[in-house]
Amino acid sequence: MDLVQLLGENVRQARKAQGMSQEELAFRAGMKRSYLSDLERGTRNPTVRALGRLADALAMSPGTLLELLPRP
């Protein structure tokens, strides 16, 4: 799996585990929902700033979002 797809899967998994909608996570991270949707699908390359914002909004480290997370 490529890194962009891995990040997208991890963001989606963490978001759902916390019971958040895409809209809520996007608001907390200061980005548009459509951008978040593209990131989760792995169709957009995230910036380092976006990675940091998502990690903060999910209360995770940026490095954790780039690791292979165990499936629930």
N, C-alpha and C positions, 0 to 999 in steps of 0.2 A: 504494500500500500504506500502510495506516495505521501509525503509529509503534509501537503495541503489537505488531502483527503483525511488523513489521520487527525489533523487538527479539527476539521469539520465534524468528524464522528465524535471526538472527545467533547467538543463544545455541546453538541446535541445531547450526548449521554449525560453530561454534568447538568445541563439545563433541565432536562426531564427529571433527573434524580432529585433536583431541588424544587420540582413542581412549578417551574417558570414557563411562561409562554415565550415565544420568540419576541413578541412585542415588549414584554416586561424586561427581558434580558437586554434587548436593544436599547431601551430607555435607560436602564442602569449603566450600560456601557457607553452611552452617548453616541449611538450610531443609528442609522436607519434600519428598520426591520428587513427591508429588501436586501441590504448589504449583509446582514446576519444570515439571512436565508441562503444567499450565495455562498457564504463562508461554510455553512453547515453542509451544503451539497458538494463542496470542494471545487466550485467553479470560479472562485475568485481568490487571488493571492492576497493574504492578509498583510497589512503593514505591521511593523514592530509595535507601533503605537496601538493598533487595534488589538493585537495579542495581549498587550498589557492591560488595556481597558476591559477586555473580556475576562482575563484572569482576576482582576480586581472585583468585577461584578459577580463572579462566581466564587469568590473567596478562595482562590487557588493560586498556585505559583504559575507563571508562564511556562516553566519547564514541564510541569505536570500535564499541561494541555498538549505538549508535544511528545509525550510518552505513550506507549501502548497501554491503555487502561483496561483493566479486566471487565468483562461483560457481566452485567447483573444476572 
